[in-house]
Structures are given as C-alpha cells and as structure tokens.
C-alpha cells in the first residue's frame, strides 16, 4: 500500500522545521529543505513500523488483519 502523507514545513531562521500532519510525533528540523523532507520521510517510516510492531505485540495471537480505506 502506497499512502501519501502531508508534511507541514516552514523555514525558521537558518533552520527548516516540519511535521507530518496525520501522525503525531513525527517532526524534524534540518538546515535545508531537502534534508528536512528526507528526515521526515525516514521518521515517518520508522514511526509507522514502530506502531505496527507495537500493535502486533499487543494483540498476541488469534487475530486477523483488515484493510481499511478512508
């Protein structure tokens, strides 16, 4: 599944700061816009994988996975 997320970015002095709108806690700060986008992409992938692993650990066994589109 290839999902798109929205990054909110702005330059603040010498730094670029950004957040992923749909995923709380995914935010970064870098010196350039390109570095910021790259860091946000990495942080988002890590957060989604961590959340997936956390959910699987919490559910234990006997579960099924369902795809939900919005």
Backbone as CSV, one residue per row, in Angstrom:
resi,resn,N_x,N_y,N_z,CA_x,CA_y,CA_z,C_x,C_y,C_z
1,UNK,0.842,-1.178,0.000,0.000,0.000,0.000,0.888,1.242,0.000
2,UNK,0.690,2.084,-0.945,1.477,3.308,-1.048,0.587,4.482,-0.662
3,UNK,0.749,4.996,0.538,-0.077,6.081,1.039,0.721,7.370,1.063
4,UNK,0.056,8.440,0.794,0.699,9.744,0.870,0.310,10.429,2.171
5,UNK,1.239,11.186,2.705,1.017,11.971,3.913,1.362,13.414,3.604
6,UNK,0.820,14.324,4.397,1.086,15.734,4.169,2.109,16.244,5.178
7,UNK,3.195,16.827,4.659,4.197,17.450,5.506,3.899,18.945,5.590
8,UNK,3.903,19.470,6.779,3.781,20.904,7.018,5.194,21.399,7.302
9,UNK,5.704,22.291,6.463,7.099,22.729,6.607,7.184,24.253,6.583
10,UNK,8.202,24.754,7.274,8.472,26.190,7.194,9.914,26.450,7.566
11,UNK,10.425,27.560,7.050,11.768,27.979,7.404,11.665,28.898,8.613
12,UNK,12.523,28.642,9.597,12.558,29.433,10.825,14.010,29.848,11.052
13,UNK,14.349,31.031,10.618,15.746,31.470,10.701,16.597,30.642,9.755
14,UNK,17.654,30.031,10.288,18.549,29.205,9.479,18.076,27.762,9.358
15,UNK,16.980,27.423,9.982,16.513,26.041,10.034,15.209,25.863,9.278
16,UNK,15.012,24.651,8.776,13.732,24.214,8.243,13.130,23.255,9.254
17,UNK,11.856,23.459,9.589,11.175,22.581,10.536,9.931,22.024,9.861
18,UNK,9.560,20.812,10.240,8.399,20.206,9.610,7.764,19.127,10.460
19,UNK,6.503,18.879,10.156,5.691,17.884,10.849,4.915,17.088,9.820
20,UNK,4.613,15.849,10.136,3.676,15.068,9.337,2.303,15.281,9.959
21,UNK,1.417,15.860,9.180,0.118,16.298,9.686,-0.699,15.155,10.295
22,UNK,-0.668,13.988,9.670,-1.544,12.889,10.085,-0.974,12.005,11.191
23,UNK,0.301,12.163,11.531,0.924,11.261,12.512,1.574,12.087,13.613
24,UNK,0.939,12.181,14.771,1.519,12.946,15.878,2.912,12.435,16.245
25,UNK,3.787,13.353,16.553,5.127,12.989,16.996,6.155,12.878,15.897
26,UNK,5.724,12.916,14.638,6.686,12.848,13.540,7.005,14.277,13.127
27,UNK,8.165,14.737,13.578,8.616,16.087,13.258,10.137,16.096,13.194
28,UNK,10.671,17.033,12.426,12.117,17.102,12.230,12.552,18.553,12.055
29,UNK,13.845,18.745,12.162,14.463,20.051,11.943,15.779,19.814,11.222
30,UNK,15.990,20.540,10.116,17.217,20.387,9.330,17.654,21.739,8.779
31,UNK,18.862,21.787,8.260,19.417,23.036,7.710,18.856,23.384,6.335
32,UNK,18.468,22.363,5.547,17.941,22.629,4.207,16.581,21.970,4.036
33,UNK,15.843,22.478,3.063,14.524,21.914,2.761,14.645,20.450,2.339
34,UNK,15.598,20.147,1.469,15.774,18.766,1.003,16.118,17.818,2.143
35,UNK,17.005,18.253,3.043,17.356,17.426,4.197,16.136,17.210,5.088
36,UNK,15.316,18.246,5.231,14.112,18.126,6.056,13.159,17.089,5.473
37,UNK,12.898,17.151,4.189,11.984,16.197,3.558,12.507,14.778,3.707
38,UNK,13.806,14.598,3.522,14.411,13.278,3.691,14.262,12.780,5.126
39,UNK,14.529,13.643,6.101,14.406,13.260,7.511,12.969,12.948,7.884
40,UNK,12.025,13.737,7.370,10.612,13.466,7.643,10.199,12.114,7.072
41,UNK,10.661,11.810,5.883,10.336,10.518,5.258,10.860,9.358,6.115
42,UNK,12.092,9.470,6.574,12.696,8.428,7.407,11.945,8.303,8.733
43,UNK,11.675,9.443,9.381,10.977,9.427,10.671,9.576,8.843,10.530
44,UNK,8.886,9.169,9.437,7.543,8.632,9.207,7.588,7.121,9.028
45,UNK,8.510,6.632,8.215,8.639,5.177,8.024,8.920,4.477,9.345
46,UNK,9.817,5.055,10.142,10.150,4.443,11.431,8.956,4.456,12.377
47,UNK,8.213,5.549,12.405,7.049,5.647,13.287,5.975,4.649,12.882
48,UNK,5.711,4.520,11.595,4.700,3.568,11.136,5.107,2.135,11.446
49,UNK,6.374,1.816,11.237,6.853,0.463,11.547,6.793,0.202,13.050
50,UNK,7.194,1.171,13.860,7.122,1.014,15.313,5.670,0.795,15.753
51,UNK,4.753,1.596,15.215,3.337,1.458,15.583,2.796,0.102,15.160
52,UNK,3.217,-0.377,13.997,2.770,-1.691,13.525,3.279,-2.792,14.457
53,UNK,4.560,-2.741,14.795,5.138,-3.736,15.699,4.486,-3.678,17.076
54,UNK,4.218,-2.469,17.547,3.568,-2.292,18.847,2.170,-2.907,18.849
55,UNK,1.421,-2.683,17.781,0.068,-3.243,17.675,0.109,-4.767,17.626
56,UNK,1.043,-5.313,16.862,1.150,-6.775,16.767,1.565,-7.393,18.102
57,UNK,2.441,-6.732,18.825,2.854,-7.239,20.132,1.695,-7.197,21.122
58,UNK,0.871,-6.160,21.026,-0.255,-6.014,21.957,-1.362,-7.023,21.692
59,UNK,-1.580,-7.384,20.446,-2.712,-8.248,20.108,-2.431,-9.719,20.421
60,UNK,-1.179,-10.114,20.408,-0.860,-11.505,20.696,-1.188,-12.401,19.519
61,UNK,-1.997,-13.435,19.765,-2.328,-14.395,18.710,-3.831,-14.396,18.444
62,UNK,-4.211,-15.105,17.411,-5.625,-15.280,17.103,-6.278,-14.052,16.488
63,UNK,-5.550,-13.255,15.788,-6.106,-12.034,15.203,-6.182,-12.165,13.685
64,UNK,-6.877,-11.262,13.084,-6.876,-11.147,11.622,-6.642,-9.692,11.262
65,UNK,-6.079,-9.493,10.090,-5.813,-8.147,9.612,-6.888,-7.734,8.603
66,UNK,-7.332,-6.506,8.689,-8.330,-5.967,7.780,-7.794,-4.674,7.180
67,UNK,-7.938,-4.494,5.879,-7.564,-3.234,5.253,-8.747,-2.295,5.357
68,UNK,-8.459,-1.058,5.705,-9.496,-0.036,5.840,-9.081,1.158,4.992
69,UNK,-9.914,1.544,4.066,-9.649,2.712,3.238,-10.552,3.835,3.684
70,UNK,-10.023,5.049,3.662,-10.854,6.196,4.029,-10.868,7.197,2.894
